[in-house]
Amino acid sequence: MKKYGLVLIVCFLSLQLNAQKLSISGQITDTDGNSVIQADVILKTLNGEIETYTSTDTLGNFRLKMLAGKYRLEVHHLAYLSYVDTIQILNTSSEKLKIKLKPKQENLSEVIIKTKKPLLEKKLDRLVINVENHPVFFGSSGFEMLSRAPGIYRTGNEDLQMLGKSGLRILVNGRLQHLSGDELTLFLKNMSAEDIVKIELLTTPPSNYEAEGNAGYINIITKKLKEESWKVRSGFHYGQGKYARAKGNIGFQYQHNRMNADLTYHAGKINSFENIEQYNEFGESQAKQYYRSYNHEMRYTVYHSIRSQLDWELNKKSLLSFVSSAMLQKSNRPSRNHTFQFQENSEILQEINTSSLANLNYLNYSNDLYYEYKLDTLGKKVSFTTSLAGFGLQDHQMFRNRFQSASQLPFTENLQSNFNNQSTIKAAKLDLKLPYENSTWETGIKYASMKAINNFIFENFNEDKWELDPNLSNDFIYREQNTAAYISFQTKLSKKWQGKAGLRAEYTDTRGKSPTLNQVTTYNYLKLFPTLYLQYEINEDYQMDIAFARRINRPNYGSLNPFITYQSPLFSNQGNPLLRPEFTYSLEWNHILSDKYIITPFYNYTEAYYTEFPLRIENSNETRYTFGNLGTYQSTGIQVILPFNLTKKIAWQHSLIGLYQNYRLSYNDIRQEPKDFFWRYQASISINFSEAFKTEISGYYESSSSQAFYRSANNSDVSLGVTYTFLEQKARLTVNVTDLFYSNRAKANIEYPQQSLGFYRLNDTRRVQIGFTYEFGQQLKNRKTVISASEEEQSRG
């Protein structure tokens, strides 16, 4: 079957390549010879239909691809008179067009271009996925949208991965979100997919990005004002699974003269559940012990988030931007747990019934100040950014455990805990960008500091009062400072070759302090992170590029905390203050055919690989989870993305990833070398019945996989979405169904010498959702185009 599938793919691509496309290029300047940036260049057929469309770059250059024929070429810009000409494209056309625009005497309304962007765009150092207006995503969260995007998948514990690598970092409009682990997942789940225009996947990020994160970066580009000078957006979504959820949003944008303002507010109430079945078996065969637990947890969550951005063009050369965001979430999680200890003959030795209530309050905020100064009209500029961000979590839990066994009388214990985390991040960076005719230089420096204060109080209820348990209470303070400098160079080596190289140096100083244990751990290091990109355009329909990068993945403060915390009488957690970062070397070989088919063989090698693993505590029934640098990890694989247009109205998108995983791990004189082959197939079919009515069905299937000691079972998901646009495209009604066959489950097994454990998790993933959005606005005259402060970050590469 694999051979037949490969032959089918090759045959299809061969047919697609028969229709050879040509290209024309050119440069647009004004009457003084200055480059015109962000001019709209449109190629139309003689009957007025748009054939293709692009915008000029920082040097005024553009390039269009089309079949041979006769076309009408149009160029539009707010500050210049429009240019229109009829051109003939021949098979031998190679002339570079030189177009001069005359300045306007007055500003006219902005030209509105309605053209459908391709779902996928491959740039030198990133893959761009245009997700705007895909109905299957409406009503979904940013996390759900990312987990269904080509090239991205999530593990059983909800970690997002790209090309077989974990450790993702998220940017929003080019601005880093200082989150990791559960905080990052929570942030994405509270983001609405309808606010997202496109996502950029940087699996081997260039040197002007931080080296943190083995899997690279995902840059989420959100909607911004284009046509109107003011706009109001509103929406409401209701979803029904086993339990109900409702989300609403309202946003306001204003742009006039030198000012651009954007304010967005989201709120929601989500009711859901989680069922987990766990097992744990350990010991010699003659004295083996068995445990089973069944946990049901309800989740009642209310969240609010607000984001504002103000861009102010001080003059023609200077731009000042301020971005602020905050998110507040409150969640109540009552649960019941039933745990059994029994023998091989199924005789129950002990039974533990636990009822608990968790109240969580989460706050995340960030403030960014950005200043940009243009050195000339060719795109040379210097920028300065300063950032203050923080997040906090308050988690109050109450437990009631009732123990029953044949050997002693039943007894009950009441416990409670209070966890408080406060983290603050301060950062500043200076960047310089120098584009020339055939090359671009970038350099910059950055300083960042992070401080996290972790406080955990555990109390027992004894004789009608709560008493502090000093053996289970803990304080932990973690500080990290990072100083970095980078240089990057991009050039066109020849007509068909272009390259980009960079080097980043980072010095990191960390200090972890546990006042409870009177223990201080420090660690500092200087590391270099090179990046390299080479792109070769063989012909109009085939180009390939090679990308190489070295990355770092630093442990979070939770995995460094040496104190012991207990989940139950049988399970505990302990961090490792001696845990060190892991480093990954990544190599990718991208092949792009007909500007839409992407085939990427890749290889990743991680040294000082760290992961969580369990330890059996001698002379007890306790299993303790901790972290360690246990060895190395290698993955070799290939990713294939194939978008097919079956008809003018039906598009069929495929993506397939397959990789061979190889671990070499060692701990406590135990050596293991888990090896596995993992593959994931994802597809979507979109049908445009008309301009107003569209539908899309998407789904994926992934095989079982290994992640260190964990082996996850296979998983699948199918979702369906329908959208109807009306009221002159200002209103939109959507209906979708997620996890149609209720097959999205998480199951994992872990095997150790003399011990095996695992879990099966079920969530409220099958839902019917209905949503309505409406936007309105008004366009004002005499306004200028304002470039957003994040425009540079969005367009890099």
C-alpha positions in Angstrom: 0.0 0.0 0.0 2.9 2.4 0.8 4.4 1.8 -2.7 1.1 2.3 -4.4 0.5 5.5 -2.4 4.0 6.8 -3.4 3.4 6.1 -7.1 0.0 7.9 -6.9 1.6 11.0 -5.4 4.4 11.0 -8.0 1.9 10.6 -10.9 -0.3 13.4 -9.6 2.6 15.8 -9.1 3.8 15.0 -12.6 0.4 16.0 -14.0 0.4 19.2 -12.0 3.8 20.2 -13.3 2.7 20.0 -17.0 1.1 23.4 -16.7 4.3 25.4 -16.5 4.0 28.8 -15.0 6.0 31.9 -16.0 6.9 34.8 -13.9 7.5 38.6 -14.2 9.3 40.8 -11.8 9.8 44.5 -11.5 10.5 47.5 -9.3 8.1 50.3 -8.4 9.5 53.8 -7.5 8.2 57.3 -7.3 9.2 60.2 -9.7 12.2 60.9 -7.4 13.5 57.3 -7.7 12.5 56.3 -4.1 11.2 52.8 -3.6 7.4 52.5 -3.1 6.8 50.1 -0.2 3.6 48.0 0.2 2.1 48.9 -3.2 -0.6 46.6 -4.4 0.3 44.9 -7.7 -2.6 43.1 -9.3 -2.6 41.1 -12.5 -6.1 40.7 -14.1 -7.4 38.9 -17.1 -8.9 41.1 -19.9 -12.4 40.4 -18.6 -11.4 41.9 -15.2 -10.9 38.7 -13.0 -8.0 38.7 -10.7 -5.3 36.2 -11.8 -2.8 36.9 -9.0 -1.8 39.5 -6.5 1.2 40.6 -4.4 2.7 43.7 -2.7 6.1 45.3 -3.1 8.8 44.6 -0.5 11.1 47.1 1.3 13.0 47.8 -2.0 9.9 48.3 -4.1 10.4 44.9 -5.8 7.6 42.5 -6.7 7.2 39.1 -8.5 4.2 37.5 -10.1 3.6 34.0 -11.5 1.1 33.2 -14.2 0.6 31.3 -17.5 1.5 32.8 -20.8 -1.1 35.2 -22.1 -2.4 38.8 -22.2 -3.2 40.6 -19.0 -4.0 43.9 -17.4 -1.4 45.0 -14.8 -2.6 47.4 -12.1 -0.6 49.1 -9.3 -2.3 50.9 -6.4 -1.0 52.9 -3.4 -2.8 55.4 -1.2 -0.2 58.1 -1.7 0.2 57.7 -5.5 -2.0 57.7 -8.6 -2.9 54.3 -9.9 -1.0 52.7 -12.7 -2.8 50.5 -15.4 -1.2 48.9 -18.4 -1.9 45.9 -20.7 1.0 43.4 -21.0 1.7 40.3 -23.0 3.4 37.4 -21.2 5.4 35.1 -23.5 7.2 31.9 -22.8 10.5 33.7 -23.3 9.6 36.8 -21.1 12.5 37.8 -18.8 12.4 41.6 -18.8 12.2 43.3 -15.4 9.5 46.0 -15.4 10.4 49.5 -14.2 7.3 51.4 -13.0 7.1 55.0 -11.7 4.1 56.3 -9.8 3.1 59.9 -9.6 2.1 61.3 -6.1 -1.5 62.1 -5.4 -2.7 65.6 -4.7 -5.2 64.2 -2.3 -5.7 61.0 -0.5 -8.4 58.7 -1.9 -10.1 55.7 -0.5 -8.0 52.6 -0.1 -8.4 50.1 -2.9 -10.2 46.9 -1.6 -8.8 43.7 -3.1 -10.8 40.6 -2.6 -8.6 37.6 -3.5 -8.3 34.2 -1.7 -4.9 33.5 -0.2 -3.5 30.0 -0.5 -3.8 27.9 2.6 0.0 27.4 2.6 2.9 29.7 1.7 6.6 28.6 2.1 9.1 31.3 2.8 12.9 31.0 3.3 12.7 30.4 7.1 9.0 29.6 7.8 5.8 28.0 6.7 2.8 30.3 6.6 -0.7 28.9 7.1 -3.6 31.2 6.2 -6.4 30.1 8.4 -8.8 33.1 8.1 -12.3 32.2 7.0 -12.0 28.4 7.4 -15.4 27.5 8.8 -14.1 24.3 10.6 -12.2 26.6 13.0 -15.1 29.0 13.9 -16.0 28.8 17.6 -12.8 26.9 18.4 -10.0 28.1 20.6 -6.6 28.9 19.4 -5.3 25.7 21.0 -7.8 23.6 19.0 -7.0 25.4 15.8 -3.3 24.9 16.2 -3.6 21.2 17.0 -5.5 20.7 13.7 -3.1 22.8 11.6 -0.8 21.0 9.1 2.5 20.2 10.6 1.4 20.5 14.2 0.2 17.8 16.5 -0.3 17.4 20.3 0.7 14.6 22.6 -1.4 12.8 25.1 -0.5 15.3 27.8 -1.6 18.2 25.5 1.9 19.4 24.6 2.1 20.8 21.1 4.8 19.5 18.8 6.3 20.3 15.3 8.3 17.9 13.3 8.7 15.5 16.2 10.0 18.2 18.6 8.4 19.6 21.8 9.3 22.9 23.5 7.2 25.3 21.4 7.2 29.1 22.0 4.3 31.3 21.0 4.4 34.8 19.6 1.3 37.0 18.9 2.0 39.5 16.1 5.7 39.0 16.6 5.6 39.5 20.3 6.8 36.7 22.6 4.3 35.3 25.1 6.3 34.5 28.3 4.5 31.3 29.1 5.3 27.6 29.2 3.7 24.3 30.0 0.2 24.6 31.5 0.2 28.4 31.3 0.8 28.3 27.6 -2.0 25.8 27.0 -4.4 27.8 29.1 -3.5 31.0 27.1 -4.2 29.3 23.8 -7.4 27.8 25.0 -8.7 31.2 25.9 -7.9 32.7 22.5 -10.6 32.7 19.8 -9.6 31.2 16.5 -11.8 33.7 14.6 -9.4 36.5 15.6 -6.5 34.7 13.8 -5.6 35.6 10.2 -2.6 33.3 9.8 0.0 31.4 11.7 3.7 31.1 10.9 5.6 28.0 11.7 9.3 28.6 12.4 10.8 25.1 13.0 14.3 26.5 12.6 14.0 30.1 13.7 16.6 32.7 12.5 19.1 34.2 15.0 17.1 37.3 15.7 14.7 35.1 17.6 15.6 33.7 21.0 17.2 30.3 21.0 14.8 28.9 23.6 12.4 26.2 22.5 13.5 23.0 20.7 10.4 22.9 18.4 10.8 26.6 17.4 8.2 29.3 17.3 4.6 29.7 16.2 3.8 33.3 15.3 0.0 34.0 15.5 -1.1 37.0 13.4 -4.4 38.5 14.5 -6.8 40.7 12.6 -6.2 44.4 12.2 -7.9 47.3 10.5 -7.5 47.5 6.8 -10.3 49.2 5.0 -12.4 51.2 7.5 -11.1 54.0 9.7 -13.2 52.6 12.5 -14.7 49.2 13.0 -16.7 47.3 15.7 -16.5 43.5 15.8 -18.8 41.4 18.0 -19.5 37.7 18.3 -21.2 35.1 20.4 -20.7 31.3 20.4 -22.6 28.6 22.2 -21.4 25.0 22.4 -23.0 21.9 23.8 -21.2 18.7 24.6 -22.1 16.8 27.7 -22.0 20.2 29.3 -22.6 23.7 27.9 -20.1 26.5 27.2 -20.6 30.1 26.0 -18.1 32.7 24.7 -18.5 36.3 23.6 -16.2 39.0 22.3 -16.3 42.6 21.2 -13.6 44.7 19.6 -13.1 48.2 18.4 -10.5 49.5 15.9 -9.8 53.1 15.0 -7.3 54.4 12.4 -6.9 58.0 11.4 -4.0 60.1 10.3 -1.0 59.1 12.4 -2.9 57.0 15.0 -4.1 53.4 15.0 -5.9 52.0 18.0 -7.3 48.5 18.7 -9.1 47.2 21.7 -10.5 43.7 22.1 -12.4 42.0 25.0 -13.3 38.3 25.4 -15.3 36.5 28.1 -16.6 33.1 28.5 -18.0 30.4 30.7 -16.9 26.8 30.1 -18.3 23.7 31.8 -16.6 20.4 31.1 -15.3 17.2 32.7 -12.4 14.9 32.7 -12.4 11.2 33.5 -9.1 9.4 34.2 -8.5 5.7 34.8 -5.0 4.9 36.1 -3.2 1.7 37.0 0.1 1.0 38.8 1.7 -2.4 39.1 5.1 -3.1 40.8 7.1 -5.6 42.7 8.5 -9.1 42.2 6.3 -11.6 40.6 5.7 -13.4 43.9 4.8 -10.2 45.8 3.4 -8.0 43.1 1.1 -5.2 44.1 -1.7 -3.8 42.0 -3.4 -0.4 42.2 -6.4 1.0 40.2 -7.9 4.4 40.5 -10.9 6.1 38.9 -11.1 9.9 38.9 -14.0 12.1 37.8 -13.5 15.8 37.8 -15.9 18.6 36.9 -14.5 21.9 35.6 -16.5 25.2 35.9 -14.4 28.0 34.3 -15.0 31.7 33.8 -12.5 33.8 32.0 -12.0 37.4 30.9 -9.3 38.7 28.6 -8.5 42.2 27.2 -5.9 43.3 24.7 -5.1 46.9 23.4 -2.7 48.3 20.9 -1.9 51.9 20.1 0.3 52.8 17.2 1.3 56.5 16.8 3.3 57.7 13.8 5.3 60.6 15.4 6.5 61.7 12.0 7.5 60.1 8.6 10.4 58.4 10.2 9.3 57.5 13.8 6.7 55.2 15.1 5.7 54.5 18.7 3.6 51.5 19.7 2.2 50.3 23.0 0.6 46.9 23.5 -1.0 45.7 26.7 -2.9 42.5 27.5 -4.4 40.8 30.5 -6.2 37.6 31.1 -8.1 36.5 34.3 -9.5 33.0 34.8 -11.3 31.5 37.7 -12.0 27.8 37.9 -13.7 25.4 40.4 -12.9 21.7 40.1 -14.7 19.3 42.4 -13.7 15.7 41.9 -14.1 12.2 43.3 -11.4 9.5 43.2 -11.7 5.8 44.0 -8.5 3.9 44.5 -8.1 0.2 45.1 -5.1 -1.9 46.2 -5.5 -5.6 45.5 -3.7 -8.8 45.0 -3.2 -10.9 41.9 -6.3 -13.0 42.9 -8.3 -9.7 42.9 -8.7 -9.7 46.7 -8.9 -6.0 47.8 -6.4 -5.1 50.4 -7.2 -1.4 50.8 -9.7 1.1 49.4 -9.3 4.9 49.4 -12.1 7.2 48.5 -11.2 10.8 48.0 -13.4 13.9 47.5 -11.7 17.1 46.7 -12.4 20.7 45.6 -9.9 22.9 43.8 -10.3 26.7 43.4 -7.9 28.2 40.9 -7.3 31.9 40.1 -5.0 32.6 37.2 -3.8 36.1 36.1 -1.5 36.8 33.1 -0.5 40.3 31.9 2.0 41.9 29.6 3.0 45.4 28.5 5.2 46.2 25.5 6.6 49.5 24.4 8.0 49.6 20.9 9.8 52.5 19.1 11.0 52.4 15.5 13.1 54.9 13.6 13.5 54.7 9.8 17.0 55.6 8.7 16.1 56.0 5.0 13.4 55.2 2.5 15.0 51.8 1.5 13.9 50.1 4.8 16.9 50.7 7.0 15.6 51.1 10.6 16.5 50.8 14.2 13.9 49.6 16.8 13.8 49.4 20.6 11.4 47.2 22.6 10.9 47.0 26.3 8.6 44.5 28.0 7.1 43.9 31.4 5.1 40.7 31.8 3.9 38.5 34.7 1.6 35.7 35.7 0.3 34.4 38.9 -1.6 31.3 40.1 -3.5 30.7 43.3 -4.6 27.2 43.8 -6.6 26.3 47.0 -7.5 22.6 47.4 -9.3 20.6 50.0 -9.2 16.8 50.3 -11.1 14.3 52.3 -9.6 10.8 52.3 -11.4 7.8 53.7 -9.4 4.6 54.1 -10.9 1.1 54.4 -9.0 -2.2 54.6 -9.5 -5.7 56.1 -6.6 -5.3 58.5 -7.8 -2.1 60.3 -10.8 0.0 61.1 -11.9 2.6 58.6 -10.6 6.1 59.3 -10.9 9.6 57.6 -8.4 12.4 57.2 -9.1 16.0 56.1 -6.3 18.0 54.3 -6.0 21.3 52.5 -3.3 23.1 50.6 -2.6 26.6 49.3 -0.3 27.1 46.3 0.7 30.6 45.3 3.0 31.5 42.4 4.0 35.0 41.3 6.4 35.4 38.3 7.7 38.6 36.8 9.6 39.0 33.5 11.4 42.1 32.4 13.1 42.5 29.0 14.6 45.1 26.7 16.1 44.7 23.2 17.6 46.8 20.5 17.5 45.8 16.8 19.1 47.2 13.7 18.0 46.2 10.2 20.0 47.3 7.1 18.6 46.2 3.8 20.6 46.8 0.6 20.0 46.1 -3.0 20.9 42.4 -2.9 21.4 41.7 0.8 20.0 42.5 4.3 22.0 42.7 7.6 20.4 42.5 11.0 21.9 42.7 14.4 20.8 43.4 18.0 21.2 42.8 21.7 18.7 41.8 24.4 18.6 41.5 28.2 15.8 39.6 30.1 15.3 38.7 33.7 12.8 36.4 35.3 11.9 35.9 39.0 9.4 33.4 40.3 8.3 33.1 43.9 6.6 29.8 44.7 4.8 29.2 48.0 3.1 26.0 49.1 1.3 25.5 52.4 -0.1 22.2 53.5 -2.4 21.7 56.5 -4.0 18.8 58.4 -7.3 19.0 60.2 -6.7 17.9 63.8 -8.9 18.3 66.8 -11.3 20.8 65.3 -8.5 23.1 63.8 -6.2 23.3 60.9 -2.5 22.7 61.7 0.5 23.5 59.4 2.4 20.5 58.2 6.0 21.7 58.0 7.1 18.5 56.3 4.8 19.2 53.3 5.0 23.0 53.2 7.5 24.7 51.0 9.0 28.0 49.6 11.0 28.2 46.4 12.5 31.2 44.7 13.9 31.1 41.2 15.8 33.8 39.3 17.1 33.7 35.8 19.0 36.4 33.7 19.7 36.1 30.0 21.9 38.4 27.9 22.0 37.9 24.2 23.5 39.3 21.0 23.0 38.2 17.4 24.0 39.0 13.8 22.2 37.8 10.7 22.9 38.2 7.0 20.7 37.4 4.0 21.7 37.7 0.4 20.8 36.7 -3.1 23.9 34.6 -4.2 22.8 34.4 -7.8 19.7 34.4 -10.0 18.6 31.1 -8.5 20.4 30.9 -5.1 19.8 32.9 -2.0 21.0 32.3 1.5 20.7 33.5 5.1 23.1 32.9 8.0 23.1 34.0 11.6 24.8 33.5 14.9 23.3 34.2 18.4 25.2 34.1 21.7 23.4 33.8 25.0 24.8 34.0 28.5 22.4 32.6 31.1 22.7 32.9 34.9 20.3 31.0 37.2 19.8 30.8 40.9 17.3 28.5 42.7 16.7 28.9 46.5 14.7 26.7 48.8 14.5 28.4 52.2 12.6 25.4 53.5 15.5 23.1 52.8 18.1 25.8 53.2 19.5 24.9 49.8 20.8 27.2 47.0 21.7 26.0 43.5 23.4 28.2 40.9 24.3 27.6 37.3 25.6 29.9 34.5 26.7 29.2 31.0 27.6 30.8 27.6 26.3 29.1 24.5 26.4 29.8 20.7 23.4 29.1 18.4 24.1 29.2 14.7 21.4 29.2 11.9 21.8 28.6 8.2 19.4 28.7 5.3 20.0 28.0 1.6 17.4 28.2 -1.1 17.7 27.1 -4.7 15.0 27.8 -7.3 15.6 25.1 -10.0 12.7 26.4 -12.2 9.4 28.2 -11.8 7.7 25.1 -10.4 10.4 23.6 -8.1 12.6 25.1 -5.4 14.3 23.6 -2.5 15.9 24.9 0.7 18.1 23.6 3.5 17.7 24.9 7.1 20.0 24.2 10.0 19.7 25.5 13.6 20.8 24.8 17.1 18.3 25.3 19.9 18.0 25.2 23.7 15.2 24.0 25.9 15.5 25.2 29.5 13.6 23.5 32.4 10.9 25.5 34.1 11.2 26.4 37.8 8.6 23.8 38.8 10.9 21.0 37.6 13.8 22.6 39.5 12.1 22.8 42.9 13.7 20.1 45.2 10.7 19.9 47.5 8.3 17.0 47.6 4.6 17.5 47.0 2.0 14.7 47.3 -0.9 14.0 44.8 -2.2 11.2 47.1 -0.8 8.8 49.7 0.6 6.7 46.7 2.0 9.4 44.4 4.4 12.4 44.9 6.4 14.9 42.9 9.9 16.3 43.3 11.9 18.7 41.2 15.6 18.4 40.5 17.7 21.5 41.2 20.6 20.0 39.2 18.5 19.6 36.1 20.3 21.2 33.1 19.0 22.5 29.7 18.8 20.2 26.7 20.2 21.2 23.2 18.8 20.2 19.9 20.4 20.2 16.4 17.8 20.4 13.6 18.3 19.9 9.9 15.5 20.3 7.3 15.5 19.8 3.6 12.4 21.4 2.1 11.1 20.8 -1.5 8.4 23.1 -2.8 6.6 22.1 -6.1 4.3 24.4 -8.0 4.3 26.8 -5.1 2.0 24.6 -3.0 3.3 21.1 -2.6 5.8 20.8 0.3 8.0 17.7 1.0 10.3 18.0 4.0 12.8 15.3 5.2 14.2 16.3 8.6 16.5 15.1 11.3 16.7 16.2 15.0 19.3 15.3 17.6 18.9 16.2 21.3 21.7 16.0 23.8 21.2 16.2 27.6 17.6 15.1 27.0 15.5 15.6 30.1 12.2 14.1 31.0 10.0 13.0 34.0 10.4 9.5 35.3 9.1 7.6 38.4 11.1 6.3 41.3 9.9 3.6 43.7 10.4 4.6 47.4 11.9 1.7 49.3 9.9 0.1 52.1 6.7 1.9 51.0 3.9 1.9 48.4 4.9 5.4 47.2 5.8 6.3 43.6 7.7 9.6 43.2 8.0 11.4 39.9 11.1 13.6 39.3 13.2 14.9 36.4 16.6 14.2 35.1 18.9 14.6 32.1 18.7 11.0 31.1 20.5 10.7 27.7 19.8 11.5 24.0 17.0 11.6 21.6 17.0 11.3 17.8 14.2 11.6 15.2 14.4 11.1 11.5 11.3 11.7 9.4 9.5 13.3 6.5 6.5 15.7 6.3 4.4 16.0 3.1 1.8 18.7 2.5 -0.4 18.3 -0.6 -3.2 20.8 -1.3 -5.4 19.7 -4.3 -8.0 21.8 -6.0 -10.4 19.1 -7.2 -12.7 21.8 -8.8 -13.0 25.6 -8.6 -15.2 25.1 -5.6 -13.7 22.1 -3.9 -10.2 22.0 -2.3 -8.7 19.0 -0.7 -5.8 19.5 1.7 -3.5 16.6 2.9 -0.6 16.5 5.3 1.4 13.5 6.4 4.2 13.2 8.8 6.2 10.1 9.6 9.2 9.8 11.9 11.4 7.2 13.5 12.1 7.9 17.2 15.2 6.6 19.0 15.9 7.3 22.7 19.0 6.3 24.7 18.2 6.7 28.4 19.9 5.8 31.6 18.9 6.2 35.3 19.6 4.3 38.5 21.8 1.8 36.7 18.8 1.1 34.4 19.3 1.5 30.6 16.5 1.7 28.2 16.4 2.4 24.4 12.8 2.9 23.3 12.4 2.9 19.6 9.3 3.6 17.6 7.8 4.7 14.3 5.1 7.4 14.5 2.9 8.7 11.7 0.1 11.2 11.5 -2.3 11.9 8.6 -4.4 15.0 8.4 -6.9 16.1 5.7 -9.5 18.7 5.1 -12.1 19.2 2.4 -13.6 22.6 1.8 -16.5 23.3 -0.5 -17.6 26.8 -1.6 -21.2 26.4 -2.7 -21.3 30.1 -3.2 -19.6 33.3 -1.9 -21.9 33.2 1.1 -22.2 29.5 1.9 -19.2 27.4 2.6 -18.5 24.1 4.4 -15.4 22.2 5.5 -14.6 18.9 7.1 -11.3 18.1 8.6 -9.8 15.2 10.6 -6.6 13.4 11.5 -5.4 10.0 12.6 -2.2 9.4 14.4 -0.5 6.2 15.3 0.8 5.1 18.7 4.1 6.9 19.6 6.8 7.0 22.2 7.9 9.9 24.3 10.8 8.7 26.4 9.2 6.0 28.7 5.7 6.9 27.7 3.9 5.1 24.9 0.7 6.8 23.8 -2.0 4.9 22.0 -3.4 5.9 18.5 -5.8 8.8 18.3 -8.2 10.4 15.8 -10.6 13.3 15.4 -13.1 14.4 12.7 -14.7 17.9 12.7 -17.3 19.5 10.5 -18.1 23.2 10.0 -20.5 25.3 7.9 -20.6 29.1 7.5 -23.1 31.5 6.0 -22.3 35.1 5.3 -24.9 37.8 4.8 -25.8 41.4 5.3 -23.2 42.5 2.7 -20.6 40.2 4.4 -20.9 42.0 7.7 -22.7 39.1 9.5 -21.7 35.5 9.7 -23.4 32.4 11.1 -21.5 29.3 11.8 -22.3 25.8 12.9 -19.7 23.1 13.6 -19.3 19.8 15.3 -16.0 18.8 16.9 -14.8 15.2 17.4 -17.8 13.9 15.5 -17.1 10.2 16.3 -16.0 10.9 19.9 -12.6 9.3 19.1 -10.3 11.9 20.6 -9.0 10.0 23.7 -5.6 9.9 25.5 -4.1 6.6 26.5 -0.6 6.0 27.6 1.4 3.1 29.1 4.8 3.2 30.8 7.0 0.2 31.3 9.9 0.0 33.7 11.8 -3.0 35.3 9.5 -4.4 37.9 6.9 -1.7 37.4 4.2 -0.7 34.8 1.7 2.1 35.0 -0.6 4.1 32.7 -3.7 6.1 32.3 -6.8 6.5 30.0 -8.3 10.0 29.8 -11.6 11.1 28.4 -12.7 14.8 28.0 -15.7 16.7 26.7 -14.4 16.9 23.2 -17.5 16.1 21.1 -19.5 19.3 20.9 -22.0 21.1 18.7 -21.3 24.8 18.4 -23.2 27.7 16.9 -21.8 31.1 16.5 -22.8 34.6 15.2 -20.4 37.4 14.4 -21.2 40.9 13.2 -19.0 43.8 12.3 -19.7 47.3 11.1 -17.6 50.5 10.6 -17.1 53.6 8.6 -14.3 54.9 6.4 -13.0 58.4 6.9 -11.3 60.5 4.2 -7.8 61.9 4.2 -6.1 59.2 6.1 -2.6 57.8 5.7 -1.4 54.2 5.8 0.1 53.4 9.2 2.5 50.5 9.5 1.9 48.5 12.7 4.7 48.2 15.2 4.7 44.4 14.7 4.8 44.6 10.9 8.6 43.9 10.8 8.2 40.7 12.9 5.3 39.6 10.8 7.0 39.9 7.5 10.5 38.7 8.3 11.8 35.9 6.0 
